[in-house]
């Protein structure tokens, strides 16, 4: 353990009960987490939906569309939205960002599937917008 680092474990009288081993383990875990974050940033296994910004497996997003907002598009659309996001702008079609897969009925409070609620109304009380 380096002298400039203070132990994360404060035992009796300031002594580290793990004898520095705990710090080494935590450092290793933190390094592994940082490497994983960097790998995910560079890799293209995951992609964010251009419509709702939900993280999904890129291949499934392109083949089946978004499972949250039903967006269908091409790889170029995904790359364009990624470039816009990195430039600080927002996606052009984030109209459904606040609508999730499920929502509460405003009349009775029952948890309903958003798509079904918009089509048919609430299954419990019959409220329809």
FENFEN-V414264 format. One record per backbone hydrogen bond with DSSP energy under -0.5 kcal/mol. NH is the residue of the N-H (numbers start at 1). CO is the residue of the C=O. If there is no record, write none. Layout:
BEGIN
nh/co
NH/CO
NH/CO
END
This chain:
BEGIN
nh/co
5/2
10/8
11/9
11/15
14/11
15/12
17/15
19/16
21/18
24/20
25/21
26/22
27/23
28/24
29/25
30/26
31/27
32/28
33/29
34/30
35/31
36/32
37/33
38/34
39/35
40/36
41/37
42/38
43/39
47/56
49/54
53/49
56/47
58/45
61/57
62/58
63/59
64/60
65/60
65/61
66/71
70/66
78/74
79/75
80/76
81/77
82/78
83/79
84/80
85/81
86/82
87/83
88/85
89/84
94/91
97/94
99/96
100/98
103/112
105/110
109/105
112/103
112/110
114/101
117/113
118/114
119/115
120/116
121/116
121/117
122/127
126/122
END
